[in-house]
Amino acid sequence: MLRLEDINGGFRLLYNNREILSHTEKHPAVAGGQGTGRYKFNYGLFKIKDSKLKMRQPVSWTRVAADEKEIVILFDKDIRLRASVSTEGIIPREHLKLELENSKEGDNRLEVNLSSREGESIYGCGQQYSYLDMKGRKVPIWVMEPGLGRGKDFISLNAELQKGYGGSWYTSYVSQPSYVSTDGRWVHSEATAYTELDFRKGNTQRLVFWEPTVCIRVGCSDSPAALVEGLSAFIGRQPDLPDWVTDGMILGIQGGREETEAKLADALDSGVPVSAIWCQDWEGIRMTSFGKQLFWNWKPAEKLYGDLPAYIRDLEARGVRYLGYINQFLALEGDLYAEAKEKGYCIKNAEGGDYYVTITTFPAAMVDLSNPEATEWLKGIIRKYMIGTGLKGWMADFGEYIPADAVVYSGESAETYHNRYTVEWARINREACLEAGAHDMFVFMRSAYSGSAPHAVSLWNGDQLVNWSRHQGFPTIIPGSLSLGYSGYGNVHSDLGGYTSIAYLKRSKELFMRWAETSCFSPVMRTHEGNRPYKGWLFNSDAESLTHLARFAGIYNALKPYHQALSVEYREKGMPQMRHGWLVNPEDRTLRKLRYQYFYGHDMLIAAVIKKGKTSWKVYIPEGEWVHLWSGKRMESGWNTVEAPIGQPPVFYRKNSEYSDLFASLAAL
C-alpha cells in the first residue's frame, strides 16, 4: 500500500504504486514559515494578501517509522509528516491520510508540494464559474461574494473603480480545498483557514495553508467515477431532494397575496406545472437603491400575505406548496435583533459591540453560530415562524460575510472560523427541520465549504448577472454546476433568468427563454424575479413566454423517473446529476476540454445556447448512437452544427438508453 523509495539524498512516497510526493534538496516536499494576513473586506468580497511572509524549506529528513500501513518522517526536526492508510469518512473508503505539523515556534504557514504530471487536468475546488480545468492556475480558497462582474466588461470595471466590489475569476460562494485530477487522484485538505491551491507548475501541486497543522486526504483510482465516489464518500453527500420537487417547477413570485395569486393563475392557466411557489418576501420588503430587497426579521409579514398559515393551507389544497427565505442577518429595526442584542447572540467587533456589516445599502447584525444558545434560538425561530407557519422550504441565503477581524463566542480566530460559518449555517437549517419532524423540506443554499454537503439539500449557483457574460452571467451556471459535481455536490440548480440587474442590465425575453431550456435538464427548476422585477422580463411578461415556460416545465416534470434515478445514483455512488464529459467518456480528450456542454446523467447530452441571437449551434457528439431530441435524427460523432431556434435547444440522448422511449416522447410536449 505505502512505500518509501530513496532518491538523490531524498525520497519518494508512493501509495498504490502512485507517487504522491517526492523530496530532494532542490525540490523540498514541504516548507514552513511565518506571515501576516491582510484582509480587505467590502460588501462580502475579500481582497487577501500575505505580508511580511518568510518561508523556509527544510533539507534534512529522518525516517522515524516505515511499513506498508504507516510512514513517519521528520524534516529539520520541526515539520512532521505522518502518512497512513485510512478508511475514515462518512462512508468508509480506503485512502491515504497525510498529517503534517509545523512545530517551529512562531510559524503559522505550511506548504506541501504534491507530485503532478504535465498534461493532467484538475477539476473541483468548490464552485468555479469562469473556468473548469484549474491546471495552470492558482486558486485561493476562501468563501466570499464573487463580486459584481468578474470580467473585463464595463460593469466589472465600474464596480471595482466606484465601489471596490469587482470580483476576480476565482471568487466564489463555494470555495473548497478539494479537487480531482485526471492523473487518477482525488485530494481533500482538512483546512479551515485561507488556503491556496497552486497548479501553475507542471510537475507540482503546491498547497499553501495559513495554519501550521493540516491533514490531507488522497484517494487513487484509474476510474473517474471511482474518484468522485471516493471524495464524496469522505466528505459526505447531500440529502435526497423531497419527492414533490420534481412534480413541477418552483415559481419565484413576490409582491403579496393578491399579486402572487394573479401570477400563479397566469402560470396555471397556461399549463405550467407548479410544485411550489417561492415567495422570498414572506417576511416583508425593504426597498433600496439596489432594488427590491427583504426586511430581515424572520416573522410573517401580515400586510403582504394576511393570514399566511390559512393561505398556505389553501395553496396546498390546490397541490401547490409555499417556500420562503431566511439568512443569518437581523434587521436593526426588527424586534428579533432587539432580542438577540440583549442576549448577546450576535458576532462582535474588536470593541465588544455588535459587528454591523453593510449589505448593498444598509447595515445588519449577524447571529453568532459558534454560540450554542444563539443557534438554538435561531432554530427555534425557524421551527416557530417558518415550519410552524406551514412553509415547505426556503432559500437559506448568504454565509460568506464573517470579517476576518470579527470576534466570535467560541474564542477562535475569525480567520479559521470564517469558512466554517457556512457549514454551521447549513447544519442548523437541516437540524431545525429534522427536529420538527419536517423531513420533506426543500432548503436551498448558495454558500458552502467542506462539511456542508450532508446538511445542504440543494445548492444554487448564486446571483448571476441577467446577461450572457461568461464570467458572471447565464453561461457560468454550467461550469459552476460541473465543478460542484467534482466537489461532492449533486443537487444543484440556478436562478432561472438570473438575479442581478444593475445600471443598463435588464433581463431580456431571449435570455429568460434560453435559461428555461437549460434549467429543465437539472435536478431543480426554479425561477427568480431578480432584484429589479419591475425592470426585467418575467415569466408572464407575454403569452409566448408563458407557453414556452409551460413546455419546458412540462419536459422537466415528464423527466421525473429519470431525475429520480439520477438522484439514487448520486446518493449511492456520489455521481453528480450534471456531469462533465470526462466522467462519462474518460478517453475522449475533446470532451475533457469542454466546459459549456454537459451530460445530464449518462444518457442525455446538453449543449445550451449561451450566446445572444444564435439560432444554430456547434456541438461535439461523442462516440455512440446519439439521437437529436427534436428531429429524431441520429448524429454523427465529432463536431456538428445543428439548428437551434428558441424552443429547440441542442439536446441529444443515447438510442440504447432504457429511457429512450421517455426521451423520444419529449419532443411532442
C-alpha positions in Angstrom: 0.0 0.0 0.0 2.6 2.5 1.2 6.2 2.6 0.0 9.2 4.9 0.5 11.9 4.9 -2.1 15.3 6.7 -1.7 16.2 9.1 -4.5 19.2 11.5 -4.7 19.5 12.0 -1.0 15.7 12.3 -0.7 12.8 10.1 -1.1 9.6 9.3 -3.0 6.4 8.5 -1.2 4.1 6.1 -3.1 0.6 4.9 -2.4 -0.9 2.1 -4.5 2.1 2.5 -6.9 1.4 6.2 -7.5 3.9 8.9 -6.5 2.2 11.2 -4.0 5.2 13.4 -3.2 8.9 13.5 -3.5 11.6 15.3 -1.5 15.1 16.4 -2.6 17.3 19.3 -1.6 16.4 21.2 -4.8 12.7 20.4 -4.6 11.5 20.0 -1.0 8.2 18.4 -0.4 7.3 20.7 2.5 8.1 24.2 3.8 7.2 26.2 6.8 7.1 29.9 7.6 5.5 33.0 9.1 3.2 35.6 7.6 0.6 38.2 8.4 -2.7 38.0 6.6 -4.3 41.2 5.3 -8.0 41.0 4.6 -9.7 43.9 2.8 -13.4 43.4 3.3 -16.1 45.2 1.3 -19.7 44.1 0.6 -18.9 40.4 1.3 -15.9 40.5 -1.0 -12.4 40.0 0.3 -9.0 41.1 -1.1 -6.4 38.9 0.7 -2.7 39.0 0.7 0.2 37.8 2.9 2.6 40.5 4.1 5.9 40.0 5.8 6.0 36.4 4.6 9.1 34.4 5.4 9.2 30.8 4.2 12.0 28.2 4.8 12.5 24.9 3.0 13.8 22.1 5.2 16.5 20.0 3.7 17.4 17.2 6.2 14.9 14.5 6.9 14.8 11.5 9.2 12.7 8.3 8.7 11.1 7.7 12.1 8.9 4.7 11.1 8.0 3.0 7.8 5.9 0.0 6.8 3.0 -0.7 4.5 0.5 1.0 6.7 2.3 3.9 8.2 5.4 6.1 7.4 6.6 8.9 9.7 9.2 11.4 8.5 10.7 14.4 10.4 12.0 17.3 8.4 14.7 19.5 10.1 13.3 18.3 13.5 10.2 20.6 13.4 8.0 19.6 10.4 6.5 16.2 10.9 4.8 14.1 8.2 2.8 11.0 9.1 1.4 9.0 6.2 -1.1 6.3 6.9 -3.8 4.2 5.2 -7.2 5.2 6.4 -10.9 4.4 5.9 -12.3 7.4 7.9 -15.1 9.3 6.3 -18.9 9.5 6.1 -18.8 6.3 4.1 -15.7 4.2 4.6 -13.4 4.1 1.6 -9.7 3.4 1.8 -7.4 6.4 1.1 -4.1 7.9 2.1 -4.1 10.2 5.1 -1.2 12.8 5.3 -0.9 14.5 8.6 1.5 17.5 8.7 2.5 19.6 11.6 4.9 22.5 11.7 6.0 22.9 15.4 8.6 25.6 14.9 7.8 28.4 17.4 6.1 31.4 15.7 5.4 29.6 12.4 1.8 29.9 11.1 2.3 28.8 7.5 2.7 25.4 5.9 3.4 24.4 2.3 3.0 21.0 0.8 4.1 20.0 -2.7 2.3 17.0 -4.1 3.6 15.3 -7.2 1.8 16.1 -10.5 2.2 15.4 -14.2 2.3 17.6 -17.3 -0.9 17.3 -19.2 -3.2 16.5 -16.4 -6.5 18.4 -15.8 -7.7 19.4 -12.4 -11.4 19.9 -11.6 -13.3 21.0 -8.5 -12.1 23.5 -5.9 -15.7 24.2 -5.0 -17.8 26.2 -7.5 -15.8 27.7 -10.3 -17.7 29.8 -12.8 -15.2 31.1 -15.3 -13.0 28.0 -15.9 -13.4 24.3 -15.3 -9.8 23.0 -15.6 -7.7 24.5 -12.9 -4.4 23.3 -14.2 -2.1 26.2 -14.9 -4.0 28.4 -12.3 -3.7 29.4 -8.6 -7.0 29.0 -6.8 -7.4 30.9 -3.5 -9.8 29.1 -1.1 -12.0 31.5 0.9 -15.8 31.6 0.9 -17.0 35.0 -0.3 -19.2 37.0 -2.5 -18.0 36.7 -6.1 -18.2 40.5 -6.6 -20.0 42.3 -9.3 -18.8 41.4 -12.8 -15.6 39.4 -12.5 -14.8 40.0 -16.2 -13.4 42.9 -18.3 -16.7 44.5 -19.3 -17.9 47.9 -18.2 -20.0 46.5 -15.3 -16.9 44.8 -13.8 -14.6 47.7 -14.2 -17.1 50.3 -13.0 -17.9 48.2 -9.9 -14.3 48.0 -8.9 -13.5 51.6 -9.5 -16.6 53.1 -7.9 -17.3 50.7 -5.0 -14.4 48.3 -4.8 -16.6 45.2 -5.2 -15.4 44.0 -8.5 -14.6 40.3 -8.3 -12.0 38.0 -9.8 -12.3 34.8 -11.8 -11.9 32.6 -8.7 -14.1 34.5 -6.2 -17.0 32.1 -5.2 -19.7 31.3 -2.7 -18.5 27.7 -2.6 -14.7 27.5 -2.2 -13.4 24.2 -1.1 -9.9 22.7 -0.8 -10.9 19.6 -2.8 -10.2 18.5 -6.3 -10.0 15.6 -8.7 -7.1 15.0 -11.1 -7.2 13.2 -14.4 -4.0 11.6 -13.3 -6.2 9.4 -11.1 -6.3 11.1 -7.7 -8.8 13.0 -5.5 -7.4 15.3 -2.9 -9.1 16.9 0.0 -7.5 19.2 2.6 -9.0 19.4 6.1 -8.0 23.1 6.4 -10.2 25.9 7.7 -8.0 28.9 7.2 -7.3 30.6 3.9 -5.6 28.2 1.5 -4.0 28.5 -1.9 -4.1 25.6 -4.4 -1.4 26.4 -6.9 -1.4 24.3 -10.1 0.8 26.5 -12.2 3.8 24.2 -12.3 3.6 21.2 -14.5 5.0 18.7 -12.1 3.8 20.0 -8.7 0.5 20.7 -7.0 1.5 23.3 -4.4 -0.8 23.6 -1.4 -0.2 26.6 0.9 -2.1 26.7 4.2 -2.3 29.7 6.5 -2.2 27.4 9.5 0.7 25.3 10.9 -1.1 21.9 11.0 -3.2 20.2 8.3 -4.5 16.8 7.3 -4.6 16.0 3.6 -6.6 13.0 2.2 -5.7 11.4 -1.1 -7.6 8.7 -3.0 -6.4 6.9 -6.1 -8.1 5.2 -9.0 -8.0 4.9 -12.8 -11.8 5.4 -12.9 -13.1 9.0 -12.8 -16.4 7.6 -11.4 -14.5 6.0 -8.5 -12.7 9.2 -7.8 -15.9 11.3 -7.3 -17.3 8.4 -5.3 -14.3 8.3 -3.0 -14.2 12.0 -2.4 -17.9 12.3 -1.8 -17.8 9.3 0.5 -15.2 11.0 2.7 -16.8 14.5 2.9 -20.4 13.4 2.7 -23.3 13.7 0.2 -26.4 15.8 0.2 -29.7 14.6 1.5 -32.3 13.4 -1.0 -34.5 16.1 -2.6 -38.1 15.8 -1.5 -40.1 13.7 -4.0 -42.5 16.6 -4.7 -39.8 18.9 -6.1 -39.9 17.1 -9.5 -43.7 17.2 -9.7 -43.3 20.6 -11.4 -41.3 23.7 -11.3 -40.8 26.1 -8.4 -42.2 29.6 -9.4 -40.4 32.5 -7.8 -43.0 35.2 -7.3 -43.5 38.0 -4.7 -45.5 41.2 -4.0 -48.1 40.0 -1.5 -51.1 37.7 -1.7 -53.0 39.5 -4.4 -50.1 39.8 -6.8 -48.9 36.2 -6.0 -52.3 34.8 -6.8 -52.5 36.7 -10.1 -49.1 35.4 -11.2 -49.8 31.9 -10.1 -53.1 32.0 -12.1 -51.2 33.1 -15.2 -48.9 30.1 -14.9 -51.5 27.5 -14.1 -53.9 28.8 -16.8 -51.1 28.5 -19.3 -50.4 24.9 -18.4 -47.2 25.4 -16.3 -46.9 22.5 -13.8 -46.1 24.2 -10.5 -45.0 22.2 -7.5 -44.4 25.2 -5.3 -44.3 29.0 -5.2 -41.3 30.7 -3.7 -42.2 34.0 -2.0 -38.9 35.5 -0.7 -40.8 38.5 0.7 -42.9 36.4 3.1 -41.2 38.4 6.0 -41.6 41.8 4.3 -39.9 44.2 1.8 -37.1 46.7 2.1 -36.8 48.9 -1.0 -33.3 50.3 -1.6 -31.4 51.9 -4.5 -30.1 48.3 -5.3 -33.7 47.2 -5.8 -36.4 45.2 -4.1 -34.8 43.6 -1.1 -36.2 42.0 2.1 -36.8 43.0 5.7 -34.7 40.6 7.7 -37.0 40.0 10.7 -38.0 36.3 10.4 -41.7 36.5 11.0 -44.7 36.5 8.6 -45.5 39.9 7.0 -49.2 40.3 7.7 -49.5 43.4 5.5 -48.4 41.4 2.5 -49.9 38.0 3.0 -52.5 38.4 5.7 -53.2 35.1 7.5 -50.3 33.2 6.0 -51.0 29.8 7.5 -54.5 29.9 6.1 -53.2 31.0 2.7 -50.7 28.1 2.7 -53.4 25.6 3.5 -55.4 27.0 0.6 -52.5 26.6 -1.7 -51.8 23.0 -0.6 -55.4 22.1 -1.2 -54.6 23.0 -4.8 -51.4 21.0 -4.9 -49.0 24.0 -4.5 -46.5 24.3 -1.7 -45.2 27.6 -0.3 -41.5 28.4 0.2 -39.8 31.4 1.9 -36.5 32.9 2.7 -34.0 33.4 5.6 -30.4 34.3 6.2 -28.2 34.8 9.3 -28.6 38.6 9.4 -31.0 40.6 11.5 -32.6 43.9 10.5 -31.5 46.5 13.1 -35.1 47.9 13.1 -36.7 44.5 13.9 -37.8 43.0 17.2 -35.7 39.8 16.7 -32.5 41.9 16.6 -33.5 43.7 19.8 -33.8 40.3 21.5 -30.6 39.0 20.0 -28.7 42.1 21.1 -30.0 41.9 24.7 -28.9 38.2 24.9 -25.5 38.8 23.3 -26.2 36.5 20.3 -24.5 38.5 17.6 -21.0 38.5 16.2 -18.9 41.2 17.9 -16.3 43.7 16.8 -12.9 44.3 18.5 -14.6 46.8 20.8 -17.2 44.3 22.0 -20.1 45.9 20.2 -22.2 44.1 17.6 -20.4 43.9 14.3 -22.6 45.7 11.7 -21.9 44.6 8.1 -23.2 46.6 5.1 -25.1 44.6 2.5 -25.7 46.6 -0.6 -27.0 49.8 1.0 -27.9 49.0 4.7 -26.2 47.6 7.8 -27.2 44.5 9.6 -26.1 42.3 12.5 -25.2 38.6 12.2 -26.1 35.7 14.5 -23.0 34.1 16.1 -23.4 30.5 15.1 -20.4 29.5 17.3 -22.7 30.2 20.3 -24.8 27.2 21.1 -27.5 29.3 22.8 -27.7 31.5 19.7 -28.0 28.6 17.3 -30.8 27.1 19.4 -32.6 30.4 19.5 -32.3 30.7 15.7 -33.5 27.1 15.2 -36.5 28.0 17.4 -37.4 30.9 15.2 -37.2 28.6 12.1 -39.4 26.0 13.8 -42.0 28.5 15.1 -42.3 31.1 12.4 -41.3 29.1 9.2 -42.1 25.4 9.7 -44.9 26.3 12.1 -46.5 28.7 9.6 -46.5 25.9 7.0 -43.5 26.7 4.8 -42.2 23.6 3.0 -38.8 25.1 2.5 -36.8 28.2 1.9 -33.7 29.9 0.4 -31.1 29.8 3.2 -29.0 32.7 1.8 -25.6 34.2 2.5 -23.0 32.7 4.9 -19.9 34.4 3.4 -19.8 37.7 5.4 -17.8 37.0 8.6 -15.0 39.6 8.6 -11.5 38.3 9.5 -11.3 40.7 12.4 -14.6 39.7 14.0 -14.8 38.3 17.5 -16.9 35.1 18.0 -18.3 33.4 21.1 -16.1 30.3 20.8 -13.0 32.3 21.2 -11.4 31.0 18.0 -9.9 33.3 15.4 -12.3 34.5 12.7 -9.6 33.7 10.2 -10.2 30.0 10.9 -13.9 30.3 11.6 -14.9 32.2 8.5 -15.1 29.3 6.1 -16.7 27.0 8.7 -19.5 29.5 9.4 -21.3 28.5 6.2 -21.1 24.8 7.3 -22.8 25.7 10.6 -25.4 27.6 8.7 -26.3 24.5 6.7 -26.3 22.4 9.8 -28.7 24.4 11.8 -31.2 24.7 8.9 -31.1 20.9 8.5 -31.4 20.3 12.2 -34.3 22.7 12.6 -36.2 20.7 10.0 -35.4 17.3 11.4 -36.1 18.3 15.0 -39.5 19.5 13.9 -40.2 16.2 12.1 -40.3 18.0 8.8 -38.5 15.5 6.6 -39.8 16.8 3.2 -38.4 20.3 3.3 -36.6 21.9 0.3 -33.9 24.2 1.7 -31.5 25.6 -0.9 -28.3 27.4 -0.1 -25.7 29.4 -2.1 -22.6 29.2 0.2 -20.8 26.1 1.3 -17.5 24.7 2.5 -16.1 21.3 3.4 -18.7 19.6 5.5 -21.7 21.4 4.2 -22.9 18.6 1.8 -24.5 16.3 4.4 -26.7 19.2 5.6 -27.5 21.1 2.4 -30.4 19.6 0.5 -29.6 21.7 -2.6 -27.1 24.4 -3.7 -28.0 27.0 -6.3 -25.5 28.8 -8.4 -25.8 32.2 -6.7 -26.5 35.6 -8.1 -25.8 35.6 -11.8 -26.0 38.8 -13.8 -29.0 38.9 -16.1 -26.8 38.8 -19.2 -24.7 36.5 -21.4 -21.4 37.1 -19.6 -19.1 34.1 -19.4 -17.8 35.4 -16.1 -21.0 36.1 -14.2 -23.9 35.7 -16.5 -26.0 32.8 -17.8 -23.1 30.7 -19.2 -21.5 30.4 -15.7 -24.2 28.1 -14.4 -22.7 25.2 -16.4 -19.0 25.2 -15.2 -20.4 26.2 -11.8 -22.5 23.1 -11.6 -19.9 20.8 -13.1 -17.2 21.9 -10.7 -19.6 21.4 -7.8 -20.1 17.9 -9.1 -16.4 17.3 -8.8 -16.5 18.7 -5.3 -19.1 16.3 -3.9 -22.4 18.1 -4.7 -25.1 16.7 -7.0 -28.3 18.6 -6.1 -27.5 21.8 -7.9 -29.6 24.3 -9.8 -29.7 28.0 -10.7 -32.0 31.1 -10.5 -33.8 30.7 -13.9 -33.3 34.1 -15.5 -30.6 35.3 -13.3 -30.7 37.7 -10.4 -28.6 40.9 -10.6 -29.9 43.7 -12.7 -27.8 46.9 -12.4 -27.2 50.0 -14.4 -28.1 49.2 -18.0 -28.5 45.4 -17.4 -32.1 44.2 -17.8 -33.2 40.6 -18.3 -34.3 40.0 -21.8 -37.0 37.7 -23.1 -34.5 35.7 -25.1 -32.2 35.2 -22.1 -35.2 34.0 -19.9 -36.2 31.5 -22.6 -32.7 30.1 -23.1 -32.3 29.8 -19.4 -35.5 27.8 -19.1 -34.4 25.5 -21.8 -31.3 24.6 -19.7 -32.9 24.6 -16.2 -35.3 21.8 -17.1 -32.3 19.5 -17.6 -31.1 19.9 -14.0 -32.3 18.5 -10.6 -34.4 21.5 -9.8 -36.3 24.0 -12.0 -36.9 27.3 -10.2 -37.4 30.9 -11.4 -36.3 34.2 -9.7 -37.8 37.6 -10.4 -34.5 39.3 -9.7 -33.6 42.3 -7.6 -35.5 44.6 -10.0 -38.5 42.7 -11.2 -40.2 45.9 -12.3 -37.5 46.4 -15.0 -36.6 42.9 -16.3 -38.5 40.3 -18.3 -40.7 37.9 -16.2 -42.2 34.6 -17.0 -45.6 36.1 -17.6 -44.5 39.2 -19.5 -46.2 37.9 -22.6 -48.2 34.9 -23.7 -45.3 33.4 -25.7 -43.1 33.4 -22.6 -45.8 31.6 -20.7 -46.3 29.0 -23.4 -42.5 28.4 -23.7 -42.2 28.0 -19.9 -45.1 25.6 -19.8 -43.5 23.4 -22.4 -40.1 23.2 -20.7 -41.5 22.9 -17.2 -43.6 20.0 -18.7 -40.4 18.4 -20.0 -38.9 18.8 -16.6 -41.9 17.2 -15.0 -42.0 14.4 -17.6 -38.4 13.5 -16.8 -39.3 12.7 -13.1 -38.4 9.0 -13.4 -35.0 10.0 -14.8 -34.5 12.7 -12.2 -35.2 10.1 -9.5 -32.8 7.5 -11.0 -30.0 10.1 -11.1 -30.8 11.1 -7.5 -30.4 7.5 -6.4 -27.1 7.2 -8.3 -25.8 10.3 -6.6 -26.9 9.1 -3.2 -25.3 5.6 -3.6 -22.2 6.5 -5.7 -21.7 10.2 -5.5 -22.0 10.6 -9.2 -23.5 14.1 -9.9 -26.6 14.5 -12.0 -25.0 17.2 -14.2 -21.7 15.7 -15.4 -18.6 16.8 -17.1 -17.6 14.8 -20.2 -14.6 13.2 -18.5 -16.9 11.4 -16.1 -18.8 9.9 -18.9 -16.2 9.3 -21.6 -12.7 9.4 -19.9 -10.8 8.5 -23.1 -12.3 11.4 -25.2 -9.8 14.2 -25.0 -12.2 16.7 -26.7 -15.0 16.1 -24.2 -12.5 16.7 -21.4 -11.8 20.2 -22.6 -15.4 21.3 -22.9 -16.9 23.4 -20.1 -20.2 24.5 -21.7 -21.6 21.1 -22.7 -22.7 18.7 -20.1 -24.3 15.3 -19.7 -27.4 15.1 -17.6 -26.9 11.6 -16.2 -25.3 9.1 -18.5 -27.9 9.2 -21.3 -28.6 12.9 -22.1 -26.2 15.4 -23.7 -27.0 19.1 -23.3 -25.3 21.9 -25.3 -27.0 25.1 -24.1 -27.1 28.1 -26.4 -25.3 30.6 -24.3 -24.9 33.4 -26.9 -27.4 36.1 -27.8 -29.2 35.9 -31.1 -28.0 32.4 -32.1 -30.3 30.0 -34.0 -27.7 27.4 -34.8 -25.1 25.9 -32.5 -21.8 23.9 -32.8 -21.9 20.7 -30.8 -19.5 17.9 -30.1 -21.0 14.5 -30.3 -19.1 11.7 -28.6 -18.8 8.1 -29.9 -22.0 6.1 -29.7 -25.5 6.2 -31.0 -26.8 9.7 -30.2 -30.2 11.0 -31.3 -31.2 14.6 -31.8 -34.2 15.1 -29.4 -36.3 17.3 -31.7 -35.8 15.8 -35.1 -35.2 12.1 -34.1 -32.2 12.0 -36.4 -29.1 10.0 -35.5 -26.0 12.2 -35.0 -22.5 11.6 -36.4 -19.7 11.6 -33.9 -17.5 14.7 -33.9 -18.3 18.3 -34.4 -21.8 19.1 -35.8 -23.6 22.3 -36.4 -27.3 21.9 -35.6 -30.3 24.1 -35.9 -31.2 25.6 -32.5 -34.1 28.1 -32.7 -35.7 29.1 -29.4 -37.7 26.1 -28.3 -35.3 23.6 -29.7 -32.0 23.7 -27.7 -29.3 21.2 -28.7 -30.3 18.2 -26.7 -29.4 14.6 -27.5 -30.0 11.1 -26.0 -28.5 7.6 -26.3 -30.5 5.5 -28.6 -29.9 2.4 -26.4 -30.9 4.1 -23.1 -33.5 2.3 -21.0 -35.2 5.8 -21.0 -35.1 6.2 -24.8 -38.9 6.0 -25.2 -39.3 8.7 -22.5 -36.7 10.9 -24.2 -38.3 10.5 -27.6 -41.7 11.5 -26.2 -40.4 14.8 -25.0 -40.4 16.4 -28.5 -44.2 16.2 -28.7 -44.8 18.1 -25.4 
